[in-house]
Amino acid sequence: MNKDLVIVLAPDSFKESMTAKEACEAMERGIKKVNDKITCIHVPMADGGEGTMQSLVDATEGNIYSLMVVGPLGNEVEAQYGILGDNETGIMEMASASGIHLVPAEKRNPLITTTYGTGQLIRACLEHGVKRLLIGIGGSATNDGGAGVVQALGGRLLDCDGKELSYGGGELGKLARIDMTCFDTRLKDVIVEVACDVTNPLCGERGASNVFGPQKGATPEMIKVLDESLKHYACLIKEQLGKDVLEVPGAGAAGGLGAGLMAFVNGSLKKGIEMVIEYSGLEEKVKNADMVWTGEGSIDFQTQYGKTPLGVAMVAKKYNKPVIALAGRVGEDIDVLYEKGIDSIFGIMKGVTPLEEALARGRENIEKTAENIIRLINVI
């Protein structure tokens, strides 16, 4: 084997076990046990969902900051946002401030939950002078069309008496006027990109309320109110702002936050994995490598639908680089992945063990598997 081999390590996180960066480090430890002359280039990855901020901050040597914000129920919660290594790009996951994990199951009620805290994270990024904002919008507890974001950024949503609307999607039916007079003007000079992998419109059978409302605590009666309220909201956005977001694919993501970001901050929706590939600089690093390793907690036939390992493989195949994937669980029907660019898939488990033990020993198992892969390559 070529002792000067260059391997790009581009895994996703192994959820509940290790971050993408920790997975890179474990892979390298195993590789170096066999051959310390191999160069390992770490590119922690994600698919736009949970862990995206951490991966891109790690990949670009940026920083993560904490901030107390208004949570989904109006109470104070601690949330995070990041500034990438270029010091010009802010990144956040709306779930950090407005996520469903912040609301106990018995208190879930999308009539009242708000995205206000997400707006506060956007404002915090603006304080750093960013020129670009990357926003992941999965895992929301909300159905307010991004109304809370608008309010946090200085916009006023007023009823027919000129009173400010309260929090929540249930209030949007009262909306009469959108006042953007005091909306944060810094956003005019900022490019906003939104990681969004769903194509649901804002309203209707496939809309935010009907499809995602139940998991956020919405009853059938609530769903009807929420859907009608979002439709009214979209009509006023069109009338008063001149933007038609009602039927745009992805507008219904995160309880209509997709629509709100498009309408109020000129956000553009992008596939999560494509965003991460771009901002991690993966393609440039793959060009000059000999092979690429990727992976995540579970790999199966669903991996072909926008998941990290396949996204990485598609970049590698543009340059005819072999691709190896590691996974905690190797599921059914993975043959389709071989047809789409992954050359070999390795499960990292040493045997049948309880889940808690498997998660705790994830890094150790990746390290040993990486070592064995290099030993195999050595004898070929």
C-alpha positions as CSV (number, residue, x, y, z in Angstrom):
1,M,0.0,0.0,0.0
2,N,1.1,3.5,-0.8
3,K,2.5,4.9,2.6
4,D,1.7,8.4,1.5
5,L,-2.0,7.7,1.1
6,V,-4.4,10.6,1.6
7,I,-7.8,9.7,3.1
8,V,-10.7,12.2,3.5
9,L,-12.7,11.3,6.6
10,A,-16.2,12.6,6.1
11,P,-18.7,10.9,8.5
12,D,-21.9,12.2,10.0
13,S,-22.4,12.0,13.7
14,F,-23.3,8.6,15.3
15,K,-26.3,9.8,17.2
16,E,-26.2,9.5,21.0
17,S,-22.7,8.0,20.6
18,M,-20.3,10.6,19.1
19,T,-20.1,13.8,17.1
20,A,-18.9,13.7,13.5
21,K,-15.6,15.2,14.7
22,E,-15.2,12.5,17.3
23,A,-15.9,9.9,14.6
24,C,-13.2,11.4,12.4
25,E,-10.8,11.2,15.3
26,A,-11.6,7.6,16.0
27,M,-11.1,6.6,12.4
28,E,-7.7,8.3,12.3
29,R,-6.6,6.5,15.5
30,G,-7.4,3.2,13.9
31,I,-5.7,4.1,10.6
32,K,-2.5,5.4,12.3
33,K,-2.2,2.2,14.4
34,V,-1.3,0.4,11.2
35,N,0.4,3.2,9.1
36,D,1.3,6.5,10.6
37,K,2.4,7.8,7.2
38,I,-1.2,8.0,6.0
39,T,-2.6,11.6,5.9
40,C,-6.1,11.9,7.2
41,I,-8.2,15.0,6.3
42,H,-11.1,15.5,8.7
43,V,-14.3,16.9,7.2
44,P,-17.1,16.4,9.8
45,M,-20.4,16.1,8.0
46,A,-24.2,16.3,8.5
47,D,-27.3,16.2,6.4
48,G,-28.8,19.5,7.5
49,G,-30.6,18.1,10.5
50,E,-29.4,17.7,14.1
51,G,-25.6,18.1,14.4
52,T,-25.2,20.3,11.3
53,M,-24.1,23.4,13.2
54,Q,-21.5,21.4,15.2
55,S,-20.2,19.6,12.1
56,L,-19.7,22.8,10.1
57,V,-18.2,24.7,13.0
58,D,-15.8,21.8,13.5
59,A,-15.0,21.5,9.8
60,T,-14.2,25.2,9.5
61,E,-12.6,25.7,12.9
62,G,-15.3,28.2,14.0
63,N,-16.9,28.9,17.3
64,I,-20.2,28.0,19.1
65,Y,-21.9,30.5,21.4
66,S,-24.7,30.1,24.0
67,L,-27.5,32.5,24.5
68,M,-30.6,32.6,26.7
69,V,-33.7,33.0,24.5
70,V,-37.4,32.7,24.6
71,G,-38.3,29.0,24.3
72,P,-41.4,27.6,22.5
73,L,-43.6,28.0,25.5
74,G,-42.4,31.6,26.2
75,N,-40.1,30.5,29.0
76,E,-36.3,31.1,28.9
77,V,-34.1,28.4,27.5
78,E,-30.4,28.2,26.6
79,A,-29.7,27.9,22.9
80,Q,-26.7,27.9,20.7
81,Y,-25.5,29.4,17.4
82,G,-22.2,29.2,15.6
83,I,-19.9,31.4,13.6
84,L,-17.9,29.5,10.9
85,G,-14.2,29.9,10.5
86,D,-14.5,32.6,7.9
87,N,-16.0,34.9,10.6
88,E,-18.6,35.9,8.0
89,T,-21.1,33.0,8.2
90,G,-23.5,32.4,11.0
91,I,-25.2,29.0,11.5
92,M,-28.0,27.8,13.8
93,E,-30.5,25.0,14.2
94,M,-33.9,26.4,15.0
95,A,-34.5,23.3,17.2
96,S,-31.9,24.7,19.6
97,A,-34.3,27.6,20.5
98,S,-37.7,26.4,19.3
99,G,-37.4,22.6,19.2
100,I,-40.0,20.0,20.2
101,H,-37.5,18.5,22.7
102,L,-37.9,21.6,24.7
103,V,-41.6,21.0,25.3
104,P,-42.8,18.1,27.6
105,A,-45.2,15.8,25.8
106,E,-48.1,16.8,28.0
107,K,-47.6,20.6,27.2
108,R,-47.3,20.4,23.5
109,N,-49.7,22.8,21.9
110,P,-48.8,24.4,18.5
111,L,-51.6,27.0,19.0
112,I,-49.3,28.8,21.4
113,T,-45.7,27.7,20.7
114,T,-43.4,30.4,19.2
115,T,-40.3,30.7,17.1
116,Y,-39.3,33.9,18.9
117,G,-36.1,32.4,20.2
118,T,-35.0,31.5,16.7
119,G,-35.3,35.1,15.8
120,Q,-33.1,36.0,18.7
121,L,-30.5,33.6,17.5
122,I,-30.6,35.3,14.1
123,R,-30.2,38.7,15.8
124,A,-27.2,37.4,17.7
125,C,-25.5,36.3,14.5
126,L,-26.1,39.8,13.0
127,E,-24.3,41.3,16.0
128,H,-21.2,39.4,14.7
129,G,-21.5,41.2,11.4
130,V,-22.2,38.1,9.4
131,K,-22.8,38.3,5.6
132,R,-24.5,35.0,5.4
133,L,-26.8,32.9,7.6
134,L,-27.3,29.2,7.4
135,I,-30.4,27.9,9.2
136,G,-31.5,24.3,9.8
137,I,-35.2,24.1,10.4
138,G,-35.9,20.5,11.5
139,G,-37.4,19.3,14.8
140,S,-39.7,22.3,15.5
141,A,-42.3,22.5,18.3
142,T,-44.0,25.3,16.4
143,N,-46.7,26.0,13.8
144,D,-46.6,29.8,13.7
145,G,-45.3,30.4,10.2
146,G,-42.2,32.1,11.6
147,A,-44.3,34.8,13.2
148,G,-42.1,34.7,16.3
149,V,-39.0,35.2,14.2
150,V,-40.6,38.3,12.7
151,Q,-41.5,39.7,16.1
152,A,-38.0,39.0,17.5
153,L,-36.4,40.9,14.6
154,G,-38.6,44.0,15.1
155,G,-41.5,43.3,12.8
156,R,-45.0,43.9,14.3
157,L,-48.0,41.7,13.6
158,L,-51.1,43.6,14.5
159,D,-54.8,42.7,14.8
160,C,-57.7,45.0,13.6
161,D,-57.4,47.1,16.8
162,G,-53.6,47.7,16.2
163,K,-52.6,45.4,19.1
164,E,-49.6,43.1,18.8
165,L,-50.5,39.4,18.3
166,S,-49.5,37.0,21.1
167,Y,-47.3,34.0,20.5
168,G,-48.4,30.9,18.5
169,G,-50.0,29.8,15.3
170,G,-53.5,30.1,16.8
171,E,-53.1,33.9,16.8
172,L,-52.4,34.3,13.1
173,G,-56.2,34.2,12.3
174,K,-56.4,37.6,14.0
175,L,-53.7,39.2,11.8
176,A,-54.8,42.4,10.1
177,R,-51.6,44.3,9.4
178,I,-47.8,43.6,9.0
179,D,-45.7,46.5,10.1
180,M,-42.1,46.2,8.9
181,T,-41.1,49.8,9.9
182,C,-38.7,48.6,12.7
183,F,-37.6,45.3,11.1
184,D,-33.8,44.8,11.5
185,T,-32.3,46.5,8.4
186,R,-29.1,44.5,8.7
187,L,-30.8,41.6,7.0
188,K,-31.0,43.4,3.7
189,D,-27.3,42.8,3.3
190,V,-27.3,39.2,4.5
191,I,-27.8,36.1,2.3
192,V,-30.0,33.6,4.1
193,E,-29.9,29.9,3.2
194,V,-32.3,27.4,4.8
195,A,-31.5,23.7,5.1
196,C,-34.8,22.1,4.2
197,D,-35.4,18.5,2.9
198,V,-39.2,18.5,2.9
199,T,-41.3,19.7,0.0
200,N,-44.6,20.3,1.8
201,P,-46.6,23.4,1.0
202,L,-47.8,25.7,3.7
203,C,-51.4,24.6,3.8
204,G,-53.8,21.9,2.8
205,E,-53.6,18.1,3.1
206,R,-49.9,18.1,2.7
207,G,-49.3,21.3,4.6
208,A,-47.6,22.1,7.8
209,S,-50.6,21.7,10.1
210,N,-52.0,18.5,8.7
211,V,-48.7,16.6,8.3
212,F,-46.6,17.8,11.2
213,G,-49.2,19.2,13.6
214,P,-50.1,15.9,15.3
215,Q,-46.6,15.2,16.4
216,K,-46.5,18.7,18.0
217,G,-49.7,18.0,20.0
218,A,-52.3,19.2,17.6
219,T,-55.8,17.7,17.8
220,P,-58.0,17.5,14.7
221,E,-59.8,20.6,15.9
222,M,-56.5,22.4,16.4
223,I,-55.2,21.4,12.9
224,K,-58.2,23.0,11.3
225,V,-57.6,26.3,13.1
226,L,-53.9,26.2,12.4
227,D,-54.3,25.5,8.7
228,E,-56.9,28.3,8.3
229,S,-54.7,30.6,10.3
230,L,-51.6,29.9,8.1
231,K,-53.7,30.4,4.9
232,H,-54.9,33.8,6.2
233,Y,-51.2,34.7,7.1
234,A,-50.1,33.7,3.6
235,C,-52.8,35.9,2.0
236,L,-51.8,38.9,4.0
237,I,-48.1,38.3,3.2
238,K,-49.1,38.3,-0.5
239,E,-51.3,41.4,-0.2
240,Q,-49.0,43.5,2.0
241,L,-45.5,42.3,1.1
242,G,-46.1,41.1,-2.4
243,K,-44.7,37.6,-1.8
244,D,-46.6,34.5,-2.6
245,V,-45.5,31.6,-0.4
246,L,-48.6,29.5,-0.1
247,E,-47.8,26.8,-2.6
248,V,-44.0,27.0,-2.6
249,P,-42.4,23.5,-1.9
250,G,-40.9,23.5,1.5
251,A,-43.0,26.5,2.8
252,G,-44.6,24.1,5.3
253,A,-41.4,23.0,6.8
254,A,-41.0,23.6,10.6
255,G,-44.6,24.6,11.0
256,G,-44.4,27.1,8.2
257,L,-41.1,28.6,9.2
258,G,-39.9,27.9,5.7
259,A,-42.6,30.3,4.4
260,G,-41.7,32.9,7.0
261,L,-38.0,32.9,6.2
262,M,-38.7,33.2,2.5
263,A,-41.2,36.0,3.0
264,F,-39.4,38.1,5.6
265,V,-35.7,37.5,5.2
266,N,-35.5,36.4,1.5
267,G,-34.4,33.0,2.6
268,S,-33.7,30.4,-0.1
269,L,-34.4,26.7,0.6
270,K,-31.6,24.2,-0.1
271,K,-31.1,20.5,0.6
272,G,-29.3,20.1,3.8
273,I,-26.5,17.8,2.5
274,E,-25.8,20.1,-0.4
275,M,-25.4,23.0,2.0
276,V,-23.0,21.1,4.2
277,I,-20.9,19.9,1.3
278,E,-20.6,23.5,0.1
279,Y,-19.6,25.1,3.4
280,S,-17.4,22.3,4.6
281,G,-15.2,22.5,1.4
282,L,-15.6,18.8,0.9
283,E,-15.3,18.7,-2.8
284,E,-11.9,20.6,-2.9
285,K,-10.5,18.2,-0.3
286,V,-11.8,15.1,-2.1
287,K,-10.1,16.1,-5.4
288,N,-6.6,15.6,-4.1
289,A,-7.3,12.5,-1.9
290,D,-6.8,8.8,-2.7
291,M,-10.0,7.6,-1.0
292,V,-12.9,8.8,1.0
293,W,-14.4,7.3,4.2
294,T,-17.8,8.2,5.5
295,G,-20.4,6.8,7.8
296,E,-23.2,7.3,10.4
297,G,-25.1,5.5,13.1
298,S,-27.3,3.5,10.7
299,I,-27.0,2.8,7.0
300,D,-29.8,1.1,5.0
301,F,-31.8,1.7,1.9
302,Q,-33.1,5.0,3.3
303,T,-29.6,6.3,3.1
304,Q,-30.1,7.1,-0.6
305,Y,-32.6,9.8,0.3
306,G,-30.5,12.8,1.1
307,K,-28.4,11.2,3.9
308,T,-24.8,12.1,4.5
309,P,-23.0,8.9,3.3
310,L,-24.6,9.0,-0.1
311,G,-24.0,12.7,-0.5
312,V,-20.4,12.2,0.3
313,A,-20.2,9.3,-2.1
314,M,-21.7,11.3,-5.0
315,V,-19.0,14.0,-4.5
316,A,-16.3,11.3,-4.4
317,K,-17.5,9.6,-7.6
318,K,-17.2,12.9,-9.5
319,Y,-13.4,12.3,-9.1
320,N,-13.4,8.5,-9.2
321,K,-12.4,8.1,-5.6
322,P,-13.2,4.9,-3.8
323,V,-15.7,5.2,-0.9
324,I,-15.8,3.2,2.3
325,A,-18.7,3.6,4.8
326,L,-18.8,2.6,8.5
327,A,-22.0,2.2,10.4
328,G,-23.2,1.2,13.8
329,R,-26.1,-0.6,12.2
330,V,-26.1,-2.0,8.7
331,G,-29.8,-2.5,7.6
332,E,-31.7,-4.0,4.8
333,D,-31.4,-3.5,1.0
334,I,-28.0,-1.8,1.0
335,D,-27.2,-3.0,-2.5
336,V,-28.8,0.1,-3.9
337,L,-26.0,2.1,-2.2
338,Y,-23.3,0.2,-4.1
339,E,-25.0,1.2,-7.3
340,K,-25.0,4.8,-6.3
341,G,-21.4,5.3,-5.3
342,I,-20.5,3.6,-2.0
343,D,-17.9,0.8,-2.7
344,S,-18.0,-1.0,0.7
345,I,-19.9,-0.8,3.9
346,F,-18.6,-2.1,7.2
347,G,-20.5,-2.6,10.4
348,I,-18.5,-1.6,13.5
349,M,-20.2,-3.8,16.1
350,K,-18.0,-6.6,17.6
351,G,-21.1,-8.7,18.6
352,V,-24.6,-8.5,20.0
353,T,-24.5,-6.0,22.9
354,P,-27.1,-3.9,24.7
355,L,-27.8,-0.6,23.0
356,E,-26.4,1.5,25.9
357,E,-23.1,-0.4,25.8
358,A,-22.9,-0.1,22.0
359,L,-23.4,3.6,22.1
360,A,-20.8,4.0,24.9
361,R,-18.2,2.0,23.0
362,G,-18.8,3.6,19.6
363,R,-15.5,5.3,19.3
364,E,-13.6,2.2,20.3
365,N,-15.5,0.2,17.8
366,I,-14.9,2.7,15.0
367,E,-11.2,2.7,15.8
368,K,-10.9,-1.1,15.7
369,T,-12.9,-1.3,12.4
370,A,-10.7,1.4,10.8
371,E,-7.6,-0.5,11.9
372,N,-8.9,-3.7,10.4
373,I,-9.8,-2.0,7.1
374,I,-6.3,-0.6,6.7
375,R,-4.8,-4.0,7.6
376,L,-6.9,-5.5,4.8
377,I,-5.8,-2.8,2.3
378,N,-2.2,-3.5,3.3
379,V,-2.4,-7.1,2.1
380,I,-4.2,-6.5,-1.2
